Amino acid sequence: MSHVYKHIELTGSSTVSIEDAVNQALERASQSVHGMRWLEVVDTRGHIEDGRVAHWQVTVKVGFTLE
């Protein structure tokens, strides 16, 4: 059996961690995008306040199977 995938880019944000930013993006997308199968981190950046990371932003490419 073969599959056809479509992919989208999502950007998640978190004050906790890079991993949490990814999970925030995936959890929100899962409300309307079904069949998500893989992800690729394409960009990671942080916002700095008072010399510290205030929050992370992570952009992921997410592949999902077409129905």
N, C-alpha and C positions, 0 to 999 in steps of 0.2 A: 504494500500500500504506500502511495506517495502522498505528500501534502503540499498545498500551496499556502504560503504565508504572506500576509501583509504586515508592514511595520509602521509604527508611529513613534514620534519622539515625545517624551514627557519630562517635565522638570519638577522634582519634588524639593521641598524645603523643610529644614528641621533645625531647632536650636540644640538638639541632643547629639546627633552624629550623622555621618555620611550614610551609614546603613539605614538609619531611620528616615532620612530624606528619600532614599530609594523606596523604602516600604510605604511611605506616605503617598508617593506617586502611584505605586502599583495598587494600593488599597482603593484609592479614589477612582482610578481607571477601571478597576474590576466591577464597579457599579454599572458601567455601560459597555465595556469591551469584554467580550467573552472569548474563551479559547486562547488566552495568553499562554505562550509556551517558552519563550526565551527572552533574555535581556542582554544588552551590551551597554556598559557605561561609556558615554561619549564625551562628557565634560563634568568637571568638578570644580566648584568655586565656593568661596566663603565671603561673608560680609564681616568687616572688622569694625568693632566699636571699642574705644578705650584700650587699644592695643591687644585685643583678644578676639577670637572668632565669636561673633554674635549668632550667626546661623550659617548653615551649609545649604548650598543649592547643587543638586546633582541632576544632570540630564541623562536619561537612558533611552536607548532605542529598544522598543518592545515589539516582538513578533507574535502574531496570533494567527491561528488557522482560519481560513475562510470556510463558511458553512455552505 
